[in-house]
């Protein structure tokens, strides 16, 4: 269980452990974006056969959402495409918007994602300036709560199923609140029984 450093890809972590261990069979159980930190479960040797089982476990995230700025990738690494005024947003409006995301939710994945469309990754199309229609995917939100709110930043904690995009949640909240938003920080606190408290630094 690795606490993935900010700025590195999940593949970078696998490569580092491959070099250090000398083991060729290594896989991670659930990609974290480069800007994200936190729990990355890495399976080594014969343990690679349980990667799919671990990927299917629920995930716990701590997220920082910045209101008033919308980006093409839905996170802080993207290009700013719109600005809004979040001054009218209050805690009551935030709480009301969060109630939409409890239980089963139909979520549209971001264009900047590794999903496939006609044999190509969505992020490859996005980099070429192409946007395609993405069918919504049904995902489960066990809980989603507001931890802190200091304009324009709100901090959330959530437990969600495999396939949930926290970036899409940030983008959707910005649309519901009428001011735009993007994901400005993300830490994965847990994957099933694997917790950040037990994670090793790379």
C-alpha positions in Angstrom: 0.0 0.0 0.0 1.8 3.1 -1.3 1.0 6.8 -0.5 1.3 8.0 -4.1 3.3 11.2 -4.3 1.8 14.2 -6.1 3.0 14.7 -9.7 3.7 11.0 -10.4 1.5 8.7 -12.4 0.4 5.3 -11.0 2.5 3.8 -13.7 5.6 5.7 -12.4 5.0 4.0 -9.0 4.8 0.6 -10.6 8.0 1.2 -12.5 9.8 2.4 -9.3 8.8 -0.8 -7.4 9.7 -3.0 -10.4 13.2 -1.5 -10.4 13.6 -1.8 -6.6 12.2 -5.3 -6.3 13.4 -6.9 -9.5 10.0 -8.5 -9.9 8.4 -8.1 -13.4 4.9 -9.0 -12.5 3.6 -5.9 -10.8 0.2 -4.1 -11.2 -1.7 -1.4 -9.4 -5.3 -1.8 -8.3 -6.9 1.5 -9.5 -5.3 4.5 -11.2 -4.8 7.8 -9.4 -4.3 10.9 -11.5 -0.9 12.6 -11.2 -2.3 15.5 -9.1 -3.8 13.1 -6.6 -2.1 11.5 -3.6 -2.9 8.7 -1.3 -3.7 5.0 -1.3 -2.4 3.1 -4.3 -2.5 -0.7 -3.8 0.3 -2.4 -5.7 0.2 -6.2 -6.3 3.5 -8.0 -6.7 4.2 -11.4 -8.2 1.5 -14.0 -7.7 -0.7 -11.3 -6.0 -1.3 -9.7 -9.4 -4.1 -12.2 -9.8 -6.2 -10.3 -7.2 -5.9 -6.9 -8.9 -9.4 -7.0 -10.3 -10.9 -8.0 -6.9 -9.1 -5.1 -5.2 -10.2 -2.6 -8.0 -13.8 -3.6 -7.3 -13.6 -2.5 -3.6 -15.2 0.8 -2.5 -12.9 3.9 -2.4 -12.8 6.7 0.2 -11.6 10.1 -1.0 -11.0 13.5 0.5 -11.5 16.2 -2.2 -11.0 20.0 -2.5 -13.3 21.7 -5.0 -12.6 25.2 -6.2 -15.8 27.1 -7.2 -15.8 29.8 -9.8 -13.3 28.3 -12.3 -14.2 25.6 -14.8 -11.4 23.6 -16.7 -11.5 21.3 -19.7 -10.2 18.4 -17.7 -12.4 19.1 -14.7 -9.3 19.4 -12.5 -6.5 21.9 -11.7 -4.2 20.5 -14.4 -6.6 21.5 -17.2 -7.1 24.7 -19.3 -9.5 27.3 -17.9 -12.6 27.4 -20.1 -15.0 29.5 -18.0 -15.2 31.7 -14.9 -18.2 32.3 -12.7 -19.1 34.2 -9.6 -19.4 32.0 -6.5 -20.2 34.9 -4.1 -23.9 33.9 -3.9 -23.1 30.3 -2.9 -23.7 29.5 0.8 -23.5 26.4 2.9 -27.3 25.7 2.5 -26.9 25.7 -1.3 -23.9 23.4 -1.1 -25.7 20.9 1.2 -28.7 20.9 -1.1 -26.5 20.2 -4.1 -24.8 17.3 -2.3 -28.1 15.6 -1.7 -28.3 14.8 -5.4 -25.3 12.5 -5.0 -26.4 9.8 -2.6 -27.0 6.2 -3.5 -27.1 5.2 -7.2 -26.0 8.1 -9.5 -25.8 8.3 -13.3 -22.4 10.0 -13.9 -21.0 11.2 -17.2 -17.2 10.4 -17.3 -14.9 13.3 -18.2 -13.3 13.5 -21.7 -9.9 13.5 -20.0 -10.1 9.9 -18.9 -8.7 6.5 -19.9 -12.0 5.1 -21.2 -12.2 3.9 -24.8 -14.2 5.3 -27.7 -13.9 3.5 -31.0 -10.6 2.1 -30.0 -9.0 5.3 -28.8 -8.6 6.6 -25.2 -10.9 9.6 -24.4 -7.9 11.7 -23.3 -6.3 11.2 -26.7 -9.4 12.6 -28.4 -9.6 15.4 -25.9 -5.9 16.4 -26.6 -6.8 16.5 -30.3 -9.7 18.9 -29.5 -12.3 16.3 -30.2 -15.3 15.8 -27.8 -17.6 12.8 -28.1 -20.8 11.9 -26.4 -20.2 9.8 -23.3 -23.0 7.6 -22.0 -23.6 8.0 -18.3 -22.5 5.2 -16.1 -24.3 4.1 -12.9 -22.1 4.4 -9.8 -22.8 4.1 -6.1 -22.2 6.8 -3.5 -22.3 5.4 0.0 -21.8 8.7 1.6 -20.8 12.3 0.6 -20.4 14.9 3.2 -19.2 18.5 3.5 -16.1 18.7 5.8 -15.3 22.4 5.4 -16.4 25.5 3.4 -14.2 28.6 3.1 -15.1 30.3 -0.2 -14.3 29.5 -2.9 -13.1 26.1 -1.6 -15.2 23.3 -0.3 -13.7 20.2 1.2 -15.6 16.9 0.8 -15.2 13.3 2.0 -16.9 10.5 0.2 -17.1 6.7 -0.1 -17.9 5.6 -3.6 -17.9 2.6 -5.9 -15.4 1.6 -8.6 -15.8 3.8 -11.7 -16.7 7.0 -9.8 -14.9 10.1 -11.1 -14.4 12.8 -8.4 -13.5 15.2 -11.2 -16.9 14.8 -12.7 -18.5 15.4 -9.3 -16.6 18.7 -9.0 -17.7 19.7 -12.5 -21.3 18.7 -11.9 -21.5 20.6 -8.5 -20.2 23.7 -10.3 -23.0 23.4 -12.8 -25.7 22.8 -10.1 -24.4 25.8 -8.1 -24.3 28.0 -11.3 -20.8 29.2 -11.0 -18.6 26.4 -12.4 -16.0 24.4 -10.4 -13.1 22.1 -10.8 -11.3 19.6 -8.6 -8.3 21.4 -7.0 -7.0 18.6 -4.7 -7.6 14.9 -4.2 -6.4 12.3 -1.7 -7.5 8.7 -1.7 -7.9 7.8 2.0 -8.8 4.1 1.5 -9.5 1.2 -0.9 -11.6 -1.4 0.9 -9.6 -2.4 4.0 -6.4 -0.6 2.9 -6.0 2.7 4.6 -3.8 5.7 4.2 -2.5 5.4 7.8 -0.8 2.1 6.8 0.6 3.3 3.5 4.3 3.4 2.8 6.0 6.3 1.1 7.5 5.5 -2.3 
